[in-house]
Amino acid sequence: MRHEVTDDDTAVAVGSGDVPVLATPRLIAWLEAATLRAAGPFTEPGRTSVGTEVRVRHLRATGVGGVVEVTAEPPTVSGRLLTFVVRAVDGSGEAVAEGEIDRVVVDRRRFLAGLP
């Protein structure tokens, strides 16, 4: 998934810092979106996956106008737990982030019924 960093994606805009570079929370959201897409083949009708743990290192700043490509490798599966190796690279091919994100497969209706 390819993203171009806009003013709305900066640490200043999301409140996570005071410099106009790609915010770590936005980067993690992009990485999680990649895992959601990659989890598709592991969920049956009526099921979805939810994020449960993020272990990501943000390695390099990306300014407004920069391009970031995020990927999630096919997961390691342990029962309902899906563990994805994730990576983000900038337009020059330099690593922006790397790590792992866990998702758990759940029954969508039961999950939503359990909300307060």
C-alpha positions as a LaTeX table, in Angstrom:
\begin{tabular}{lrrr}
\hline
Residue & $x$ (\AA) & $y$ (\AA) & $z$ (\AA) \\
\hline
Met1 & 0.00 & 0.00 & 0.00 \\
Arg2 & 1.48 & 3.31 & $-1.09$ \\
His3 & 0.89 & 6.55 & 0.80 \\
Glu4 & 1.98 & 10.12 & 0.20 \\
Val5 & 2.57 & 12.08 & 3.40 \\
Thr6 & 0.29 & 15.12 & 3.65 \\
Asp7 & 0.00 & 17.87 & 6.24 \\
Asp8 & $-2.79$ & 15.83 & 7.86 \\
Asp9 & $-0.37$ & 12.92 & 8.42 \\
Thr10 & 2.21 & 14.89 & 10.41 \\
Ala11 & 3.03 & 14.68 & 14.09 \\
Val12 & 1.83 & 18.27 & 14.44 \\
Ala13 & $-1.58$ & 17.45 & 12.93 \\
Val14 & $-2.23$ & 14.30 & 14.98 \\
Gly15 & $-0.81$ & 15.74 & 18.21 \\
Ser16 & 2.03 & 13.28 & 18.68 \\
Gly17 & 4.84 & 15.79 & 18.21 \\
Asp18 & 5.72 & 19.29 & 17.13 \\
Val19 & 7.53 & 18.70 & 13.84 \\
Pro20 & 5.98 & 18.44 & 10.36 \\
Val21 & 7.00 & 14.84 & 9.62 \\
Leu22 & 5.05 & 11.59 & 9.31 \\
Ala23 & 3.49 & 10.85 & 12.69 \\
Thr24 & 4.21 & 7.50 & 14.24 \\
Pro25 & 0.48 & 6.91 & 15.01 \\
Arg26 & $-0.39$ & 7.52 & 11.33 \\
Leu27 & 2.39 & 5.18 & 10.20 \\
Ile28 & 1.12 & 2.48 & 12.54 \\
Ala29 & $-2.42$ & 2.96 & 11.21 \\
Trp30 & $-1.10$ & 2.43 & 7.67 \\
Leu31 & 0.76 & $-0.69$ & 8.78 \\
Glu32 & $-2.36$ & $-2.03$ & 10.52 \\
Ala33 & $-4.38$ & $-1.43$ & 7.36 \\
Ala34 & $-1.86$ & $-3.57$ & 5.48 \\
Thr35 & $-2.29$ & $-6.37$ & 8.05 \\
Leu36 & $-6.08$ & $-6.15$ & 7.80 \\
Arg37 & $-5.83$ & $-6.62$ & 4.04 \\
Ala38 & $-3.34$ & $-9.49$ & 4.44 \\
Ala39 & $-5.62$ & $-11.17$ & 7.02 \\
Gly40 & $-8.47$ & $-11.48$ & 4.53 \\
Pro41 & $-7.64$ & $-15.02$ & 3.37 \\
Phe42 & $-7.58$ & $-16.18$ & 7.02 \\
Thr43 & $-11.10$ & $-15.03$ & 7.92 \\
Glu44 & $-14.29$ & $-16.83$ & 6.98 \\
Pro45 & $-17.65$ & $-15.16$ & 6.36 \\
Gly46 & $-18.94$ & $-13.64$ & 9.61 \\
Arg47 & $-15.43$ & $-13.35$ & 10.99 \\
Thr48 & $-12.95$ & $-10.50$ & 11.07 \\
Ser49 & $-9.63$ & $-9.80$ & 12.73 \\
Val50 & $-8.81$ & $-7.20$ & 15.35 \\
Gly51 & $-5.44$ & $-5.74$ & 16.24 \\
Thr52 & $-4.09$ & $-6.80$ & 19.62 \\
Glu53 & $-0.41$ & $-5.89$ & 19.74 \\
Val54 & 1.97 & $-3.60$ & 17.87 \\
Arg55 & 5.76 & $-3.94$ & 18.04 \\
Val56 & 7.07 & $-1.42$ & 15.52 \\
Arg57 & 10.20 & 0.72 & 15.39 \\
His58 & 9.89 & 4.04 & 13.52 \\
Leu59 & 13.39 & 4.35 & 12.04 \\
Arg60 & 13.41 & 7.34 & 9.71 \\
Ala61 & 11.54 & 10.64 & 9.35 \\
Thr62 & 9.49 & 11.32 & 6.23 \\
Gly63 & 8.48 & 14.85 & 5.33 \\
Val64 & 5.33 & 16.16 & 3.68 \\
Gly65 & 5.27 & 15.05 & 0.06 \\
Gly66 & 7.35 & 11.95 & 0.78 \\
Val67 & 6.11 & 8.54 & $-0.29$ \\
Val68 & 5.90 & 5.54 & 2.03 \\
Glu69 & 5.18 & 1.98 & 0.90 \\
Val70 & 3.87 & $-0.31$ & 3.65 \\
Thr71 & 3.76 & $-4.09$ & 3.48 \\
Ala72 & 2.64 & $-6.99$ & 5.64 \\
Glu73 & 4.03 & $-10.43$ & 4.93 \\
Pro74 & 1.70 & $-13.43$ & 5.09 \\
Pro75 & 1.19 & $-14.17$ & 8.78 \\
Thr76 & 2.45 & $-16.82$ & 11.09 \\
Val77 & $-0.73$ & $-18.53$ & 12.31 \\
Ser78 & $-1.19$ & $-19.94$ & 15.82 \\
Gly79 & $-4.83$ & $-20.85$ & 16.31 \\
Arg80 & $-6.76$ & $-17.57$ & 16.04 \\
Leu81 & $-3.59$ & $-15.44$ & 16.38 \\
Leu82 & $-2.09$ & $-13.98$ & 13.21 \\
Thr83 & 1.39 & $-12.43$ & 13.51 \\
Phe84 & 2.50 & $-10.22$ & 10.63 \\
Val85 & 5.98 & $-8.96$ & 9.87 \\
Val86 & 5.48 & $-5.38$ & 8.68 \\
Arg87 & 7.76 & $-2.94$ & 6.93 \\
Ala88 & 7.64 & 0.57 & 5.53 \\
Val89 & 10.10 & 2.04 & 3.04 \\
Asp90 & 10.37 & 5.52 & 1.60 \\
Gly91 & 10.67 & 6.57 & $-2.04$ \\
Ser92 & 14.44 & 6.07 & $-1.97$ \\
Gly93 & 14.06 & 2.51 & $-0.65$ \\
Glu94 & 15.24 & 3.37 & 2.86 \\
Ala95 & 13.55 & 1.62 & 5.78 \\
Val96 & 11.07 & 3.89 & 7.58 \\
Ala97 & 9.70 & 1.26 & 9.98 \\
Glu98 & 9.86 & $-2.43$ & 10.74 \\
Gly99 & 8.28 & $-4.76$ & 13.25 \\
Glu100 & 5.39 & $-7.07$ & 13.94 \\
Ile101 & 1.65 & $-6.65$ & 14.42 \\
Asp102 & $-0.65$ & $-9.27$ & 15.94 \\
Arg103 & $-4.29$ & $-9.70$ & 15.02 \\
Val104 & $-6.82$ & $-12.17$ & 16.42 \\
Val105 & $-9.62$ & $-13.69$ & 14.34 \\
Val106 & $-13.02$ & $-13.15$ & 15.99 \\
Asp107 & $-16.67$ & $-13.76$ & 15.25 \\
Arg108 & $-17.84$ & $-10.28$ & 14.21 \\
Arg109 & $-21.33$ & $-10.52$ & 15.77 \\
Arg110 & $-20.13$ & $-11.94$ & 19.11 \\
Phe111 & $-17.34$ & $-9.38$ & 19.28 \\
Leu112 & $-19.69$ & $-6.45$ & 18.73 \\
Ala113 & $-22.30$ & $-7.90$ & 21.12 \\
Gly114 & $-19.71$ & $-7.86$ & 23.88 \\
Leu115 & $-19.21$ & $-4.09$ & 23.72 \\
Pro116 & $-20.55$ & $-1.97$ & 26.61 \\
\hline
\end{tabular}
